[in-house]
C-alpha cells in the first residue's frame, strides 16, 4: 500500500528535478572573450610574392578610370531601363580574367569578371554587393563586402572559385554582423576584417574567428 505522504514526497522530488533541469538549460554562459592575436599586416613585398596583382582606389573618388564597365538598372513596368558607366574600386588579376569590384555606397556595387577581351567585351556581373576588397588566397579569391547607409550596416565574405575550364562560382561563406570597414592579409596568411561589431580572422573557407588585436609588443595571449 502506497501512503499519500510518500506520493507527495515523490511528486515533490520530481518537480524539483524538473525545475532544476529547466534552470540549467535556460542558463546562458557569458560569451568567451575573443582571443588576443597579432594582426600585423603582410608587407607589400610579401603580397607581391603571392602573385597578388591588385589595383585600388577609394570609393570617394569614384573608382579607377582605367577599369570602366556598364551596369543596367531595372526600371518599373512601363519605364525604360537605365544604363550607366561605372568604375571599379578594386581590380585583382586571376589566371581566368580580372576580377573587378565596385563600391558606390548607398547606390550599391557589384563583383564582375573581365575577360582577356576587355574592354571590347563587357565584364560579366557575378554578384551584386559593395566590394570592399579582394584577396587572392590558395583556396580561391575572398571578396569582402559592406553596406553603410542611414541605419543599415551589414556585410559578408564571398568566395570566388573557378572550375577547370575557368567558369567562375561565387558563394557567400560568412555573413558578418556588420559591414567590412577595413581588411588585410596578416603575416600568418589570414584575412583580417574589421567591422563596427568587432574584428574577425579568416583562416580558411570554413573557419572564421572573432579576435582582438594586439596593440603593444608586451601584450600576451
ChimeraX attribute file (.defattr): number of C-alpha atoms within 10 A of each C-alpha:
attribute: neighborCount
match mode: 1-to-1
recipient: residues
	/A:1	3
	/A:2	6
	/A:3	7
	/A:4	9
	/A:5	9
	/A:6	10
	/A:7	11
	/A:8	11
	/A:9	11
	/A:10	12
	/A:11	12
	/A:12	12
	/A:13	12
	/A:14	12
	/A:15	12
	/A:16	12
	/A:17	12
	/A:18	12
	/A:19	11
	/A:20	12
	/A:21	12
	/A:22	11
	/A:23	11
	/A:24	10
	/A:25	8
	/A:26	9
	/A:27	9
	/A:28	8
	/A:29	6
	/A:30	6
	/A:31	6
	/A:32	6
	/A:33	9
	/A:34	14
	/A:35	13
	/A:36	15
	/A:37	15
	/A:38	19
	/A:39	21
	/A:40	15
	/A:41	18
	/A:42	16
	/A:43	12
	/A:44	9
	/A:45	8
	/A:46	12
	/A:47	19
	/A:48	11
	/A:49	10
	/A:50	11
	/A:51	12
	/A:52	17
	/A:53	15
	/A:54	19
	/A:55	16
	/A:56	17
	/A:57	16
	/A:58	13
	/A:59	19
	/A:60	10
	/A:61	10
	/A:62	15
	/A:63	21
	/A:64	19
	/A:65	13
	/A:66	11
	/A:67	19
	/A:68	19
	/A:69	21
	/A:70	14
	/A:71	16
	/A:72	10
	/A:73	10
	/A:74	11
	/A:75	10
	/A:76	7
	/A:77	7
	/A:78	6
	/A:79	8
	/A:80	10
	/A:81	11
	/A:82	10
	/A:83	11
	/A:84	9
	/A:85	9
	/A:86	19
	/A:87	23
	/A:88	29
	/A:89	28
	/A:90	24
	/A:91	25
	/A:92	20
	/A:93	18
	/A:94	17
	/A:95	7
	/A:96	16
	/A:97	18
	/A:98	20
	/A:99	25
	/A:100	30
	/A:101	32
	/A:102	29
	/A:103	28
	/A:104	20
	/A:105	16
	/A:106	12
	/A:107	10
	/A:108	15
	/A:109	25
	/A:110	19
	/A:111	26
	/A:112	22
	/A:113	23
	/A:114	22
	/A:115	16
	/A:116	12
	/A:117	10
	/A:118	15
	/A:119	13
	/A:120	9
	/A:121	11
	/A:122	16
	/A:123	23
	/A:124	16
	/A:125	17
	/A:126	17
	/A:127	18
	/A:128	14
	/A:129	24
	/A:130	29
	/A:131	31
	/A:132	26
	/A:133	26
	/A:134	29
	/A:135	21
	/A:136	20
	/A:137	18
	/A:138	9
	/A:139	11
	/A:140	16
	/A:141	19
	/A:142	23
	/A:143	24
	/A:144	28
	/A:145	31
	/A:146	26
	/A:147	24
	/A:148	17
	/A:149	10
	/A:150	6
	/A:151	6
	/A:152	12
	/A:153	17
	/A:154	18
	/A:155	24
	/A:156	21
	/A:157	24
	/A:158	23
	/A:159	20
	/A:160	21
	/A:161	16
	/A:162	15
	/A:163	9
	/A:164	7
	/A:165	7
	/A:166	11
	/A:167	9
	/A:168	15
	/A:169	12
	/A:170	16
	/A:171	13
	/A:172	15
	/A:173	16
	/A:174	17
	/A:175	13
	/A:176	20
	/A:177	14
	/A:178	20
	/A:179	25
	/A:180	30
	/A:181	17
	/A:182	15
	/A:183	20
	/A:184	19
	/A:185	21
	/A:186	18
	/A:187	15
	/A:188	12
	/A:189	16
	/A:190	19
	/A:191	23
	/A:192	24
	/A:193	23
	/A:194	18
	/A:195	19
	/A:196	12
	/A:197	13
	/A:198	15
	/A:199	19
	/A:200	22
	/A:201	22
	/A:202	20
	/A:203	14
	/A:204	14
	/A:205	16
	/A:206	8
	/A:207	10
	/A:208	16
	/A:209	13
	/A:210	17
	/A:211	20
	/A:212	18
	/A:213	16
	/A:214	16
	/A:215	12
	/A:216	8
	/A:217	7
	/A:218	7
	/A:219	11
	/A:220	9
	/A:221	9
